[in-house]
Amino acid sequence: MTSKEREELLAQLKRRFEQHMNRHPGQAWTDVLARLKAAPATAIESLARMEATGGEPDVIGQASDSGQIAFCDCAAESPTGRRSLCYDDEALNARKENKPQGSAVQMAADMGVELLTEEQYRALQQLGEFDLKTSSWVATPAAIRSKGGALFCDRRYGQVFTYHNGVQSYYAARGFRALLRV
């Protein structure tokens, strides 16, 4: 990432931060910027990947114990550059035909981010209305995954819903939302 690309990304993050103060009340951009500048380069690269795939990352909180700042995808719909993915690589490898381009779990790992948990997804929905037309894979507990299932969430009828699907399934309107702690 060039220094110009880095500065453009930081400017975009600042604009979004200032436009959506309701997502991070009481936080100041100067504190976020200081944290980002002190972070390893991989954190900025992860944010750049979140941005490039349509996630529109924004600050959604800060851990009181560690001071880590949480960035999350805040695009209205599941990020366009992360759709049509099955849940994980085991599911991808098990598909015999019509394989998707990849898996949500592996793409998140490659990006250096985490899939949201169901609890984090529900907390995000308190900051706005997301996934009104799409859905997003969420981190699935091992007990469900071991039986061939995976969880996804969306918002319909003013409610947040959690559903299940086979891990091998994929849909054009299903992607995943990422979380990055810096």
Residue pairs with C-beta under 8 A, 6 or more apart in sequence:
1 9
1 41
1 44
1 45
1 48
5 48
6 44
9 44
9 47
9 48
9 51
10 33
10 36
12 51
13 32
13 36
13 47
13 57
13 58
14 29
14 33
16 56
16 57
16 58
16 74
17 24
17 29
17 32
17 58
17 59
18 29
20 58
20 74
20 128
22 127
22 128
23 58
23 59
23 60
23 74
23 127
23 128
24 58
24 59
24 60
24 61
24 62
27 59
27 62
27 69
31 69
32 59
32 69
35 67
35 68
35 69
35 182
36 43
36 44
36 47
36 182
39 182
42 112
43 112
43 180
43 182
45 112
46 111
46 112
46 113
46 180
47 57
47 71
47 180
49 111
49 112
49 113
50 57
50 71
50 73
50 79
50 111
50 113
50 178
50 180
51 57
52 81
53 79
53 80
53 81
53 82
53 111
54 75
54 79
54 80
54 81
54 82
55 73
55 74
55 75
55 79
55 81
55 82
55 177
55 178
56 73
56 74
56 75
56 79
57 71
57 72
57 73
57 74
57 178
57 180
58 71
58 72
58 74
59 69
59 70
59 71
60 70
60 71
60 72
60 74
60 123
60 124
60 127
61 69
61 70
62 68
62 69
62 70
63 70
63 181
68 181
68 182
69 181
69 182
70 179
70 180
70 181
71 179
71 180
71 181
71 182
72 116
72 120
72 124
72 177
72 178
72 179
72 180
73 79
73 177
73 178
74 124
74 127
74 128
74 130
75 130
76 129
76 130
76 132
77 130
77 131
77 132
77 133
77 134
78 131
78 134
78 135
78 136
78 173
78 174
78 175
78 176
78 177
79 175
79 176
79 177
79 178
80 175
81 175
82 104
82 107
82 175
82 176
82 178
83 134
83 171
83 172
83 173
83 174
83 175
84 100
84 101
84 170
84 171
84 172
84 174
84 175
85 100
85 101
85 102
85 103
85 104
85 107
85 137
85 170
85 174
85 175
85 176
86 92
86 95
86 100
86 102
86 103
86 104
86 167
86 168
86 169
86 170
87 103
87 104
87 105
87 137
87 140
87 145
87 150
87 165
87 167
87 168
87 169
88 103
88 104
88 105
88 106
88 145
88 150
88 167
89 103
89 105
89 106
90 167
91 103
91 150
91 166
91 167
91 168
92 99
92 100
92 102
92 103
92 106
92 168
94 168
95 168
100 170
104 115
104 137
104 175
104 176
105 115
107 176
108 114
108 115
108 176
108 178
111 178
112 180
113 178
113 179
113 180
114 139
114 178
114 179
114 180
115 137
115 138
115 139
115 176
115 177
115 178
115 179
116 124
116 136
116 138
116 139
116 176
116 177
116 178
116 179
117 138
117 139
118 138
118 139
118 151
118 153
118 162
120 138
120 179
121 136
121 138
121 153
121 160
121 177
122 153
122 160
124 130
124 177
125 155
125 160
129 155
130 155
130 177
131 153
131 154
131 155
132 154
132 155
132 156
133 173
134 154
134 173
134 174
134 175
135 152
135 153
135 154
135 163
135 171
135 173
135 174
136 152
136 153
136 154
136 174
136 175
136 176
136 177
137 150
137 151
137 152
137 174
137 175
137 176
138 151
138 152
138 153
138 162
138 176
139 151
140 149
140 150
140 151
140 167
141 151
144 150
144 151
144 164
145 167
148 166
148 167
149 164
149 165
149 166
149 167
150 164
150 165
150 166
150 167
151 162
151 163
151 164
152 162
152 163
152 164
152 165
152 174
153 160
153 161
153 162
153 163
154 160
154 161
154 163
155 161
